[in-house]
Amino acid sequence: MQPQALYVEVQQMVSKPVRQALWVLSFFFGASTIIQWVQNEFILTDTAATFLIGCVLFTIFALVALVKMTTTFTTTGIMINYFPFYANTRLFAWEEIAEAQVRPYNALQEHWGWGVRFNASGMAYSVIGNRSALQLRLKNSSTVLISTAQPGVIEEVLHQLHQNR
């Protein structure tokens, strides 16, 4: 049986206009490389180097544009899916969580960047642009930070869950 979803927050690594710009840049770079190749305007080594650079840039742009973090609050716990880095959804069951609170968060200072990060203080799932995070202190003494763009909503959901337990 699927647990009841109380709240779902979907966050992308970059905003929609930036994602669109990345796709357009990738398209124009790829198209210009193909046009030059078809017109034989440069020698094979230039073509290979340009093609390689184009492939690398396209891959980076595509990965950045596709990154999506989904946080789902359910009756059984908090589920995290960080596409495309994790194929499976990670569940932090309420039974594992000793404490949950929303707090200010700076990904660069605390975990040296965005994405799925590990350091001595624990694990973080973060997306660019968020200044708040849900901090979970687990019963095994580890800490998990989950960035959020909706700190007020998360606090409200936590309050509802606390009242229902």
Helices and strands as residue ranges (DSSP letters): E 5-12, H 16-38, H 44-66, E 68-74, E 77-83, E 90-93, E 97-104, H 107-111, E 115-119, E 122-126, E 132-138, E 143-148, H 151-164
